[in-house]
Amino acid sequence: MAMKSRAASSVVMFDVVYEDGTRSSNRRVPASALTGFDGDAPARGLVEAQDRDIAAASGRPSRGAVKSITRSPIKVPSEDGGAEAKPRRTR
């Protein structure tokens, strides 16, 4: 069986700020939707569609209009593997 390519199954995380000041972190958008000349612009429409779907499923009103959307910072693991952590106490 053929393996899926990483690009086909990868996602890009976005932080979303709404007009009312609330914030939603790490919203997932398929990377395949961001491959055109528009850059990250399609992400706004996808996040708004996700919000509508969530509101319909939960029976709650929609969160409101999106004020801004930015890529979430990438978390890079440290190279030392946590060697900077406090040593355990020994007796």
N, C-alpha and C positions, 0 to 999 in steps of 0.2 A: 504494500500500500504506500502511496506517495505521501511525503510529509507536507504539511501546510507550510507555506512560506511565512516568515515572521512578519512581513509587512501586511499580509492579508489578515492576520489576527491581532495586530497591535493596535493600541489605543493611545490617544494623546489626552493628557489631563489638563483641565482648565479650571481657573478660579473665576467665579461669577459674582458680580456685585449687582444687586437689584436697585431700582429707583427708590424703594423705601429704606435703603441702607443695609438690608440684610445681605449676608454673604454665604455662598455655597462653594466649598472647596473640593478639588479633585473630581470634577464632573468629567465623565468619560465620553470621548468622541472618537469614532473610528478613524484611524490614520488614513484610510483609503478615501475618506470624504474630503481630505485636505490636500489633495495632490494637484490641484489646478493652479492657475495664475492668481487666484483670489486670495491665496495665503490662508489665514485663519478665519476669514469672513464667513465661510459656510458653517463654522462651529456655532455661531450665534443662533442661526436658524435651527440647527439640530438640538441645541440646549433648550430653546423655546418649545420645540416639539416634544422633547422629553418632559418638560414642565407641564404641558397640556395633557400628556398621557398620564402622568402621575396624578394630576388633579382629577382627571376623569375616573381613574381607578380608585382613588381614595375618597372621592365625594367631597373634597375640600376645594375652596376656590384656588385659582391659579396664583402663583407667587407674585405676579406683576411683571412689569417691563424690565428688561435687562438694561442696566446702565453701562456696564463695562464687562469685558471678558478678556482674560489674559492667561497665557500658559502657566501652569503650576511649575514651580521650580523642581528640577530633577534632583532626587535624593541619590547621592553617590555614597556608597559605603566607604568607610575609611580604609586606607591601605594597611594599617597596622593591626587590623582585626580586633580592635578594642583594647589594645595594650595600654592605652592611657587610663583605663578604668582603675579604680582604687583596688589595691591588693587586698585579698581576704586576710582576716586576722587569724593567726594560728596560735595555739596555746602552747 
